[in-house]
Amino acid sequence: MTTKYLTTILLSATLFTQLHAQQKNTVTVAKVPNENKINITIGNTFFTSFLYPDSLEKPVLYPIATVEGTVVTRGFPLNPKPNEPTDHPHHIGLWFNFENVNGLDFWNNSYAIPTNKKSAYGWIKTDKVFETQSGDKGLLSYRANWKNQQNETLLEETTTYEFSEVGHKRVIDRITTLRANTDVTFTDAKDGLLGLRLAHELQMPTDKDQKFTDDKGIVTIVKGGTDKTANGNYITSEGKVGDSAWSTRASWCKVFGKMNNNFVSVVIIDHPKNPNYPTFWHARGYGLFAANPLGEKIFTNGKSAKNLKLAKSEAVTFRYRVVIDEGKKSISEQQIAKFMSEFVK
């Protein structure tokens, strides 16, 4: 075999390897017939579903899975799993809303609120899906209205999701613009704004008693320190770990833990153009993982407050990136920094 021929073979093999490495799985965004549901798959594997029936009181992404198929979101209340916490029935998948908009609570609304108390709660109704697009990246854009119980619109929401896969990591980018239909005040409150309810394994271990349910719906109380499933932890860009992450400001926060003998990580990245950047983290050990730039009063023990006001027709935009990873090691700070730098360009 001549040197020239051998060189040609090696070059061809190298080009093939490079091209193969550059190939991306197709992200498919597909409406489910006769349902308020849009499925997002990457290659041949499930990623997440966009659910938008009015019965949920808000649109959500649920469930959310890693490349390996591990679900990082809690099952309850839509699909309860054995020995899973059943607190906070309004915590479903990944969502976006707030506790106090002109005095209405959008965050805590759910089927669990009695009819005679519903007037104090807001309701986000999705009325139009503008676009779904499949390809190297998946695109989903929609309009939803933040309403009171009299069906009057306070805010018109326009949201665009972009779904992608980078190596072994999956990415959700969310851009949401809220335009006021009347004068609106987001009164500084604890519960907001981008929320994610984590799988049981990603909760932090605790010495407190917890409420769980089995596959037959029977509720039991588990004494603190005996829950062997929860093994999660938080860390922020500022180095705050565990419970210390709560109420602190940082450009990103990561939760990580072991699931199926692998490390599973979920990172939420804030954007410098967001109001009150860097955000405060409403990151709780029991499984609520939220970025809330509008909860400054409670997070600073009343030292300062952030009451966001919009005049009629005025708008505000929020941008977030969520990175979901599973592997032998947890996603590194250097990798997170790369995802962040690409996001903020």
C-alpha distance (Angstrom), angle and dihedral (degrees) to the residues before:
residue distance angle dihedral
M1 . . .
T2 3.81 . .
T3 3.80 123.0 .
K4 3.81 89.8 -120.8
Y5 3.81 92.0 52.7
L6 3.81 91.9 46.5
T7 3.81 90.6 49.8
T8 3.81 90.6 51.7
I9 3.82 91.1 52.1
L10 3.81 92.2 48.5
L11 3.81 92.2 48.4
S12 3.80 91.2 48.9
A13 3.81 91.1 49.2
T14 3.81 90.8 49.2
L15 3.80 92.6 49.8
F16 3.81 90.8 47.9
T17 3.81 90.4 50.8
Q18 3.80 91.6 48.6
L19 3.78 93.4 47.5
H20 3.79 91.3 46.8
A21 3.81 90.4 50.6
Q22 3.80 90.7 50.7
Q23 3.79 94.2 51.5
K24 3.78 112.8 108.0
N25 3.74 129.1 -155.4
T26 3.77 112.4 -111.8
V27 3.78 114.6 -105.7
T28 3.81 108.1 -140.4
V29 3.79 121.4 -159.8
A30 3.80 109.1 -170.6
K31 3.80 133.2 173.1
V32 3.80 114.8 -130.8
P33 3.84 108.7 -129.3
N34 3.79 115.6 -109.0
E35 3.82 93.3 1.4
N36 3.79 135.2 95.5
K37 3.77 88.0 -122.5
I38 3.80 136.2 107.8
N39 3.81 120.1 -167.9
I40 3.79 123.0 -146.6
T41 3.80 117.0 -158.7
I42 3.80 131.1 173.0
G43 3.77 115.5 -151.1
N44 3.78 103.1 -35.0
T45 3.80 96.6 -32.1
F46 3.80 132.7 93.6
F47 3.81 118.2 -111.0
T48 3.81 107.3 170.3
S49 3.80 145.7 -47.4
F50 3.78 129.1 -122.1
L51 3.81 106.4 -137.2
Y52 3.78 119.1 -168.2
P53 3.82 112.2 164.2
D54 3.81 112.9 140.4
S55 3.81 88.4 -124.5
L56 3.81 90.0 76.3
E57 3.83 91.5 57.6
K58 3.84 88.7 -133.3
P59 3.82 140.0 30.1
V60 3.82 115.4 -95.8
L61 3.78 143.1 -179.9
Y62 3.80 105.5 -124.7
P63 2.98 135.9 -161.9
I64 3.82 108.1 9.0
A65 3.81 120.8 -160.9
T66 3.80 136.7 -169.3
V67 3.81 124.2 -126.6
E68 3.81 87.0 -91.3
G69 3.80 91.5 53.8
T70 3.80 96.4 -107.2
V71 3.81 110.4 148.3
V72 3.81 112.0 -132.6
T73 3.82 96.4 -172.9
R74 3.79 128.3 81.5
G75 3.80 115.5 -103.2
F76 3.82 98.9 -142.2
P77 2.99 130.0 124.4
L78 3.82 99.6 14.8
N79 3.80 97.9 35.3
P80 3.82 110.4 7.8
K81 3.78 117.5 -155.6
P82 3.80 126.7 -151.0
N83 3.82 114.9 -82.4
E84 3.79 93.1 4.6
P85 3.84 125.8 144.8
T86 3.80 114.2 -100.3
D87 3.80 100.7 -164.7
H88 3.82 124.1 121.7
P89 3.84 101.8 21.3
H90 3.83 89.4 -164.6
H91 3.84 89.8 68.2
I92 3.82 101.8 96.9
G93 3.80 122.6 157.7
L94 3.81 112.9 -64.0
W95 3.80 118.2 -20.2
F96 3.82 143.8 158.7
N97 3.81 125.3 -138.8
F98 3.80 143.0 104.8
E99 3.79 141.8 -117.0
N100 3.80 100.9 -129.0
V101 3.81 123.1 31.6
N102 3.80 109.9 155.9
G103 3.80 86.3 -24.9
L104 3.82 94.7 -52.2
D105 3.80 120.7 121.9
F106 3.81 109.8 -136.6
W107 3.82 95.0 164.0
N108 3.82 101.6 61.2
N109 3.80 99.2 40.1
S110 3.81 115.9 121.0
Y111 3.81 143.3 129.3
A112 3.81 86.9 -75.8
I113 3.83 93.6 70.5
P114 3.85 110.9 97.8
T115 3.78 116.0 -119.9
N116 3.81 92.3 -116.7
K117 3.82 90.0 58.7
K118 3.80 98.9 42.7
S119 3.81 92.9 96.2
A120 3.81 89.4 76.4
Y121 3.80 92.3 58.0
G122 3.79 134.1 77.9
W123 3.79 127.6 -138.0
I124 3.82 128.7 -148.5
K125 3.80 110.3 -148.2
T126 3.80 120.1 -169.3
D127 3.78 107.8 -143.4
K128 3.80 105.5 169.2
V129 3.80 138.7 24.5
F130 3.80 104.7 -152.8
E131 3.78 101.4 -173.0
T132 3.78 144.8 -2.7
Q133 3.77 118.5 -171.3
S134 3.80 132.4 178.6
G135 3.82 129.0 -158.5
D136 3.79 138.7 87.5
K137 3.80 83.2 -22.7
G138 3.77 127.1 25.8
L139 3.79 120.8 -132.3
L140 3.79 130.5 -160.1
S141 3.80 125.1 172.2
Y142 3.79 128.4 176.2
R143 3.79 145.7 160.8
A144 3.79 124.6 -124.7
N145 3.80 133.0 175.9
W146 3.80 124.9 -136.9
K147 3.81 101.9 -140.1
N148 3.77 140.9 177.9
Q149 3.80 121.7 -131.6
Q150 3.82 89.6 -90.1
N151 3.83 87.3 63.4
E152 3.81 92.4 -112.5
T153 3.81 114.6 146.5
L154 3.80 118.5 -124.9
L155 3.79 97.6 170.8
E156 3.78 135.3 16.2
E157 3.79 110.4 -144.7
T158 3.79 124.6 -156.7
T159 3.79 113.8 -173.5
T160 3.79 132.6 -179.0
Y161 3.79 121.8 -166.9
E162 3.80 123.2 -164.7
F163 3.80 117.8 -165.6
S164 3.79 123.0 -164.5
E165 3.78 145.5 153.6
V166 3.80 123.7 -134.2
G167 3.78 112.4 -173.1
H168 3.79 105.2 -53.9
K169 3.79 93.8 -18.8
R170 3.78 129.4 92.4
V171 3.78 122.8 -148.0
I172 3.80 134.2 -157.3
D173 3.81 117.2 -169.6
R174 3.78 116.7 -169.6
I175 3.81 126.5 -170.1
T176 3.81 115.1 -178.5
T177 3.80 127.0 -178.6
L178 3.79 119.0 -167.3
R179 3.80 116.7 -161.8
A180 3.79 118.7 -168.2
N181 3.80 117.8 -122.9
T182 3.81 88.7 -171.1
D183 3.80 134.0 3.5
V184 3.81 104.8 -56.8
T185 3.80 134.1 -168.9
F186 3.78 124.2 -166.7
T187 3.80 96.8 -155.1
D188 3.80 110.5 -148.7
A189 3.82 106.8 -93.5
K190 3.79 140.2 157.8
D191 3.80 101.2 -119.9
G192 3.80 113.8 74.0
L193 2.96 173.3 120.7
L194 3.80 125.3 3.2
G195 3.80 107.4 11.8
L196 3.80 134.7 -173.6
R197 3.81 125.9 -177.6
L198 3.77 110.0 -148.8
A199 3.78 131.9 -141.5
H200 3.81 116.2 -97.7
E201 3.83 92.5 -103.3
L202 3.82 91.6 58.7
Q203 3.79 93.4 55.6
M204 3.78 115.9 104.0
P205 3.81 117.8 -107.8
T206 3.80 110.7 -100.7
D207 3.79 141.7 -169.0
K208 3.82 90.2 -147.5
D209 3.80 123.3 99.8
Q210 3.82 114.2 -101.6
K211 3.80 135.7 -159.2
F212 3.81 117.2 -128.3
T213 3.78 137.1 174.7
D214 3.80 130.1 -147.4
D215 3.81 128.0 -140.9
K216 3.83 89.7 -85.8
G217 3.79 92.8 54.2
I218 3.81 94.5 -107.1
V219 3.80 110.4 149.5
T220 3.79 121.0 -140.0
I221 3.79 134.4 176.4
V222 3.79 115.8 -126.5
K223 3.77 116.0 -156.0
G224 3.78 116.9 -120.8
G225 3.78 116.6 -88.7
T226 3.81 95.3 22.8
D227 3.82 97.9 88.1
K228 3.80 103.4 105.3
T229 3.82 95.9 177.5
A230 3.79 101.2 66.6
N231 3.80 111.8 82.9
G232 3.80 105.0 145.1
N233 3.78 130.8 129.4
Y234 3.82 139.5 -174.9
I235 3.78 131.6 -132.3
T236 3.81 127.8 176.9
S237 3.79 134.2 -154.9
E238 3.82 86.4 -102.9
G239 3.80 93.1 55.9
K240 3.81 98.2 -104.9
V241 3.81 110.0 150.4
G242 3.80 134.0 -160.3
D243 3.80 117.3 -26.7
S244 3.81 88.8 -3.6
A245 3.82 89.2 72.7
W246 3.80 91.4 69.4
S247 3.83 115.1 101.3
T248 3.82 93.5 6.3
R249 3.80 127.2 117.7
A250 3.80 123.0 -119.3
S251 3.79 139.9 146.1
W252 3.80 91.3 -120.6
C253 3.78 141.4 8.6
K254 3.81 129.2 -160.1
V255 3.78 130.5 -158.9
F256 3.79 116.7 -164.7
G257 3.80 140.3 170.9
K258 3.78 144.9 141.1
M259 3.80 119.5 -72.5
N260 3.82 122.2 167.3
N261 3.83 89.6 -7.3
N262 3.81 91.6 -59.6
F263 3.78 131.6 100.2
V264 3.80 111.1 -106.3
S265 3.80 117.9 -164.5
V266 3.79 133.5 -175.9
V267 3.80 118.5 -169.1
I268 3.80 125.1 -170.5
I269 3.81 113.4 -160.8
D270 3.79 122.9 -160.4
H271 3.81 122.2 -146.4
P272 3.85 124.9 -128.5
K273 3.82 90.5 -131.2
N274 3.80 92.2 59.4
P275 3.80 118.2 105.5
N276 3.81 114.0 -93.2
Y277 3.82 94.5 9.3
P278 2.99 127.5 -142.2
T279 3.76 94.2 48.5
F280 3.78 128.5 -133.3
W281 3.81 114.5 -113.8
H282 3.79 118.9 -126.9
A283 3.81 89.5 -168.9
R284 3.78 112.3 157.4
G285 3.79 127.4 -171.0
Y286 3.82 92.2 -132.6
G287 3.82 90.8 68.0
L288 3.81 110.3 -82.8
F289 3.81 110.1 126.5
A290 3.79 111.6 -177.4
A291 3.80 141.0 158.4
N292 3.80 110.8 -145.3
P293 3.82 119.1 174.7
L294 3.82 90.0 170.5
G295 3.81 99.5 60.7
E296 3.77 98.2 77.4
K297 3.81 96.5 128.5
I298 3.79 96.6 61.0
F299 3.80 94.2 35.5
T300 3.83 91.6 54.7
N301 3.82 95.4 40.4
G302 3.79 90.9 -112.2
K303 3.80 97.0 -51.6
S304 3.81 91.1 122.9
A305 3.80 139.5 -3.8
K306 3.79 139.7 -150.2
N307 3.80 113.6 -148.7
L308 3.79 106.4 174.3
K309 3.80 112.6 -152.0
L310 3.79 126.9 -167.1
A311 3.78 122.7 -171.9
K312 3.80 117.0 -143.7
S313 3.85 110.0 -67.5
E314 3.83 91.6 11.9
A315 3.81 116.9 126.2
V316 3.79 140.2 -157.0
T317 3.81 128.6 -164.2
F318 3.81 129.9 -148.7
R319 3.81 125.1 -166.8
Y320 3.80 127.3 -167.4
R321 3.80 137.6 169.3
V322 3.81 123.0 -155.0
V323 3.82 119.7 -165.5
I324 3.82 119.9 -165.3
D325 3.80 118.5 -165.9
E326 3.79 138.5 173.9
G327 3.78 126.1 -175.9
K328 3.77 147.9 107.4
K329 3.80 89.8 -67.9
S330 3.79 132.1 35.0
I331 3.80 116.1 -106.5
S332 3.82 108.2 -84.8
E333 3.80 128.1 -123.7
Q334 3.82 88.7 -114.7
Q335 3.81 90.5 55.8
I336 3.80 91.0 47.2
A337 3.81 89.9 50.3
K338 3.82 89.3 54.4
F339 3.81 92.1 50.6
M340 3.78 89.2 48.4
S341 3.81 95.9 48.6
E342 3.80 90.8 50.7
F343 3.81 90.9 47.6
V344 3.80 96.1 51.9
K345 3.82 96.3 46.7
